[in-house]
Amino acid sequence: MSKALTIKENRDFQRLYRRGKSFVSPVVVTYVMKSKGNDIYYGITTGKKVGNAVRRSRARRVIRAAFREVFPQLKTGYDIIFVARGKTPYVKSGVVAQAMRDHFSQAGIL
């Protein structure tokens, strides 16, 4: 089974923004791109439009919880970035997990 590792470098985020396939919903934007390894790399971005520091932290927590729920069903060898939207801190992780499932099924990695 693969592991979920985090993306930390700005150049990795930029590469996914430029070359990755994006999927949009009201609660989260997902960028997906095939990678060379067997692990799943993921990153979370929350901009100032989401709100103050408390709201941005909550948005990251909600996205992380939703990803933990969906992770076991994913195919390996992909890089994923989640971008929080304005509604993200106000919804439960189940709503975000459902949006992620929709995005991943569109991308063909579920």
C-alpha positions in Angstrom: 0.0 0.0 0.0 1.2 3.5 -0.8 1.7 6.3 1.6 0.4 9.9 1.5 3.3 12.3 1.6 3.0 16.1 1.7 4.1 18.5 -1.0 6.1 21.3 0.6 8.1 23.0 -2.1 6.8 26.0 -4.0 8.1 24.7 -7.4 6.1 21.5 -6.9 2.9 23.5 -6.3 3.7 25.6 -9.4 4.3 22.5 -11.5 0.9 21.1 -10.6 -0.9 24.4 -11.2 0.6 24.6 -14.7 0.5 21.0 -15.8 -2.1 19.3 -13.6 -5.8 18.8 -14.5 -8.1 20.9 -12.3 -11.6 20.1 -11.0 -13.7 22.7 -9.3 -16.6 22.6 -6.8 -18.0 25.3 -4.4 -16.0 23.9 -1.5 -12.6 22.8 -3.0 -10.5 22.9 -6.1 -8.5 19.8 -6.9 -5.4 19.6 -9.1 -4.3 16.1 -10.2 -1.3 14.9 -12.1 0.4 11.5 -12.6 3.7 11.1 -10.9 6.7 8.7 -11.4 6.6 7.0 -8.0 4.1 4.8 -6.3 3.3 7.2 -3.4 0.6 9.8 -3.3 1.8 13.3 -2.7 -0.7 15.9 -1.6 -0.7 19.6 -0.7 -3.2 22.0 0.7 -3.4 25.7 -0.2 -5.6 28.3 1.6 -5.4 31.9 0.4 -6.4 35.1 2.3 -9.8 35.1 0.5 -10.8 32.2 2.7 -10.7 34.4 5.8 -8.5 35.1 8.8 -5.9 32.7 10.2 -8.5 30.8 12.3 -10.7 30.2 9.2 -7.8 29.2 7.0 -6.6 26.7 9.7 -10.1 25.2 9.9 -10.3 24.9 6.1 -7.0 23.0 6.2 -8.2 20.7 9.0 -11.5 20.0 7.1 -9.6 19.2 3.9 -7.1 16.9 5.7 -9.9 15.0 7.4 -11.8 14.6 4.2 -8.6 13.4 2.4 -8.0 10.8 5.1 -11.5 9.4 4.5 -11.0 9.2 0.7 -7.3 8.2 0.6 -7.7 4.3 0.9 -9.8 4.2 -2.3 -7.3 6.1 -4.5 -4.9 4.7 -7.1 -1.3 5.2 -6.4 1.3 7.3 -8.2 -0.4 10.7 -8.3 0.3 14.3 -7.1 -2.7 16.1 -5.7 -3.2 19.7 -4.6 -6.3 20.9 -2.8 -7.2 24.7 -2.8 -9.7 25.8 -0.2 -12.6 28.0 -1.3 -14.6 30.6 0.6 -17.2 28.0 1.8 -14.6 25.4 3.0 -14.3 26.5 6.6 -18.1 26.5 7.0 -18.8 22.9 5.9 -18.3 19.5 7.5 -15.5 17.2 6.2 -18.2 14.8 4.7 -19.2 17.5 2.2 -15.6 18.1 1.2 -15.0 14.3 1.0 -18.0 13.9 -1.4 -16.6 16.7 -3.6 -13.2 15.0 -3.6 -14.8 11.7 -4.6 -16.5 13.4 -7.5 -13.2 15.0 -8.6 -11.3 11.8 -8.3 -13.9 9.8 -10.2 -13.8 12.5 -13.0 -10.0 12.2 -13.0 -10.2 8.4 -13.1 -8.2 7.7 -10.0 -10.9 6.5 -7.6 
